[in-house]
Amino acid sequence: MITVPLAVHQNKLLAEIELRQPTINMMAEALKHRVAGECHRLNVPADEANRKLIKQQRKMIYNYYKSEGLNPLKLYFLPWTQLPLWFFLSLSLRNLAGFFPWQRNEGNETDPSMS
């Protein structure tokens, strides 16, 4: 019951982010040309220009998501909520199956009529 609303929210958020990918790609391409021209005029080495491009691209994408009201980090809420649930479900199933050594019957019969 806890994870269903989170899954719905995650799917909506993921769909919104995917819909905005063409815009982000166009903005990134324009930024790439702008940074390349700027670094060419200033005779900046290629490695430094690439680092500058990556840094500005991250900042641009962050600002774009912020202006659109999107937060990609919210995509991690569902897995971090499901992780403890799966852990405890696994432990409970192991407990029912007698997986743990302290639950095993080491040759001692509990009911003599079963032999």
C-alpha positions as a Markdown table, in Angstrom:
| # | Residue | x | y | z |
|---|---|---|---|---|
| 1 | Met | 0.0 | 0.0 | 0.0 |
| 2 | Ile | 2.9 | 2.3 | 0.6 |
| 3 | Thr | 4.7 | 1.8 | -2.7 |
| 4 | Val | 1.7 | 2.1 | -5.0 |
| 5 | Pro | 1.4 | 5.9 | -4.7 |
| 6 | Leu | 5.2 | 6.3 | -4.9 |
| 7 | Ala | 5.2 | 4.2 | -8.1 |
| 8 | Val | 2.5 | 6.3 | -9.7 |
| 9 | His | 4.4 | 9.5 | -8.8 |
| 10 | Gln | 7.6 | 8.0 | -10.1 |
| 11 | Asn | 6.0 | 7.1 | -13.4 |
| 12 | Lys | 4.5 | 10.5 | -13.9 |
| 13 | Leu | 7.8 | 12.2 | -13.0 |
| 14 | Leu | 9.7 | 9.9 | -15.4 |
| 15 | Ala | 7.3 | 10.6 | -18.2 |
| 16 | Glu | 7.7 | 14.4 | -17.7 |
| 17 | Ile | 11.5 | 14.1 | -17.7 |
| 18 | Glu | 11.4 | 12.0 | -20.9 |
| 19 | Leu | 9.1 | 14.5 | -22.6 |
| 20 | Arg | 11.6 | 17.3 | -21.9 |
| 21 | Gln | 14.6 | 15.4 | -23.3 |
| 22 | Pro | 14.4 | 16.9 | -26.8 |
| 23 | Thr | 14.5 | 20.4 | -25.3 |
| 24 | Ile | 17.4 | 19.5 | -23.1 |
| 25 | Asn | 19.3 | 18.0 | -26.1 |
| 26 | Met | 18.8 | 21.2 | -28.1 |
| 27 | Met | 19.9 | 23.4 | -25.3 |
| 28 | Ala | 23.0 | 21.2 | -24.7 |
| 29 | Glu | 23.9 | 21.3 | -28.4 |
| 30 | Ala | 23.6 | 25.2 | -28.4 |
| 31 | Leu | 25.7 | 25.3 | -25.2 |
| 32 | Lys | 28.3 | 23.0 | -26.8 |
| 33 | His | 28.7 | 25.4 | -29.8 |
| 34 | Arg | 28.8 | 28.4 | -27.5 |
| 35 | Val | 31.5 | 27.0 | -25.2 |
| 36 | Ala | 33.5 | 25.7 | -28.2 |
| 37 | Gly | 33.5 | 29.1 | -29.8 |
| 38 | Glu | 34.4 | 30.8 | -26.5 |
| 39 | Cys | 37.2 | 28.4 | -25.8 |
| 40 | His | 38.5 | 28.7 | -29.3 |
| 41 | Arg | 38.7 | 32.5 | -29.0 |
| 42 | Leu | 40.5 | 32.3 | -25.7 |
| 43 | Asn | 42.9 | 29.4 | -26.9 |
| 44 | Val | 41.8 | 27.1 | -24.1 |
| 45 | Pro | 43.1 | 23.5 | -24.3 |
| 46 | Ala | 40.6 | 20.8 | -25.3 |
| 47 | Asp | 40.6 | 19.1 | -21.9 |
| 48 | Glu | 39.8 | 22.2 | -20.0 |
| 49 | Ala | 37.1 | 23.2 | -22.6 |
| 50 | Asn | 35.5 | 19.8 | -22.1 |
| 51 | Arg | 35.5 | 20.1 | -18.3 |
| 52 | Lys | 34.0 | 23.6 | -18.7 |
| 53 | Leu | 31.3 | 22.2 | -21.0 |
| 54 | Ile | 30.3 | 19.4 | -18.7 |
| 55 | Lys | 30.2 | 21.8 | -15.7 |
| 56 | Gln | 28.0 | 24.3 | -17.5 |
| 57 | Gln | 25.8 | 21.5 | -19.0 |
| 58 | Arg | 25.1 | 20.1 | -15.5 |
| 59 | Lys | 24.3 | 23.5 | -14.2 |
| 60 | Met | 22.0 | 24.3 | -17.2 |
| 61 | Ile | 20.1 | 21.0 | -16.8 |
| 62 | Tyr | 19.8 | 21.5 | -13.1 |
| 63 | Asn | 18.4 | 25.0 | -13.6 |
| 64 | Tyr | 16.0 | 23.8 | -16.3 |
| 65 | Tyr | 14.6 | 21.1 | -14.1 |
| 66 | Lys | 14.3 | 23.5 | -11.3 |
| 67 | Ser | 12.4 | 26.0 | -13.5 |
| 68 | Glu | 10.1 | 23.3 | -14.6 |
| 69 | Gly | 9.5 | 22.1 | -11.1 |
| 70 | Leu | 11.0 | 18.7 | -11.6 |
| 71 | Asn | 13.4 | 16.9 | -9.3 |
| 72 | Pro | 15.1 | 13.8 | -10.7 |
| 73 | Leu | 16.3 | 12.7 | -7.3 |
| 74 | Lys | 12.6 | 11.9 | -6.4 |
| 75 | Leu | 13.0 | 8.9 | -8.7 |
| 76 | Tyr | 15.0 | 7.2 | -5.9 |
| 77 | Phe | 12.3 | 7.3 | -3.3 |
| 78 | Leu | 10.6 | 4.2 | -4.6 |
| 79 | Pro | 13.6 | 1.9 | -4.6 |
| 80 | Trp | 14.7 | 3.1 | -1.2 |
| 81 | Thr | 11.2 | 2.5 | 0.2 |
| 82 | Gln | 11.0 | -1.0 | -1.4 |
| 83 | Leu | 14.4 | -2.1 | -0.2 |
| 84 | Pro | 13.5 | -2.6 | 3.5 |
| 85 | Leu | 10.2 | -4.2 | 2.5 |
| 86 | Trp | 12.0 | -6.8 | 0.3 |
| 87 | Phe | 14.6 | -7.4 | 3.0 |
| 88 | Phe | 12.0 | -8.1 | 5.7 |
| 89 | Leu | 9.9 | -10.2 | 3.3 |
| 90 | Ser | 12.9 | -12.3 | 2.5 |
| 91 | Leu | 13.7 | -12.7 | 6.2 |
| 92 | Ser | 10.1 | -13.8 | 7.0 |
| 93 | Leu | 10.1 | -16.3 | 4.1 |
| 94 | Arg | 13.4 | -17.7 | 5.3 |
| 95 | Asn | 12.1 | -17.9 | 8.8 |
| 96 | Leu | 9.0 | -19.8 | 7.6 |
| 97 | Ala | 11.2 | -22.3 | 5.7 |
| 98 | Gly | 13.5 | -22.9 | 8.6 |
| 99 | Phe | 16.5 | -21.6 | 6.8 |
| 100 | Phe | 18.3 | -20.3 | 9.9 |
| 101 | Pro | 20.5 | -22.9 | 11.7 |
| 102 | Trp | 19.0 | -22.3 | 15.1 |
| 103 | Gln | 15.6 | -23.4 | 13.7 |
| 104 | Arg | 16.8 | -26.7 | 12.2 |
| 105 | Asn | 15.8 | -29.9 | 13.9 |
| 106 | Glu | 19.2 | -31.7 | 14.3 |
| 107 | Gly | 17.9 | -35.3 | 14.1 |
| 108 | Asn | 15.7 | -35.0 | 17.1 |
| 109 | Glu | 12.2 | -36.0 | 16.3 |
| 110 | Thr | 9.6 | -33.8 | 17.9 |
| 111 | Asp | 6.8 | -36.2 | 17.3 |
| 112 | Pro | 7.4 | -39.9 | 17.9 |
| 113 | Ser | 4.5 | -40.9 | 15.7 |
| 114 | Met | 6.2 | -39.5 | 12.6 |
| 115 | Ser | 8.9 | -42.1 | 12.4 |
